[in-house]
Amino acid sequence: MYRKGDDVYYTPDELGYQDRGMVKWQGFILSDHNELMEEYATENRYVPPKPYQSLEKRAELVAGAFTTKRKVAIQLDYIENGSYSKEQQGSVRHVEGGRIWFETADGMRLIDMEQIRHVSFLDSTKWYFSDD
């Protein structure tokens, strides 16, 4: 209700509100809420640290990924919400001066080699190969 004057209030009907006939709209909100909570739980779960690699080893793997155009997984060396960041998967597009241009599904990123903790090649097995 909204105040009209001294001790007089408007009702929603008087204000022109028209009910659209949505009876069970709270169920929609609850399902959206559950979806968001599940997404939050998967995003914020503990990520164990990968073994720390030397700068030479990381540079060798990044150079190999660049020349062979293989996809790699990179774990950065910083802690976010109490655990290490998730691995980022993508392709090395350019290497220059200790920095790499790394393309992921979210777009292009510029990463310093010093920020990287671990680099590993992704499995390139084709889905259409069979063991038969």
ABEGO torsion letter per residue (X at the ends): XBBABBGBBBBAAAAGBBBAGBAAAAAAAAAAAAAAAAAAAAAABBBBBBBBBBAAAAAAAAAAAAAAGBBBBBBBBBBBGGBBBBBBBEBBABBBGGBBBBBBAAEBBBBBAAABABBBBBBABBAABBAX
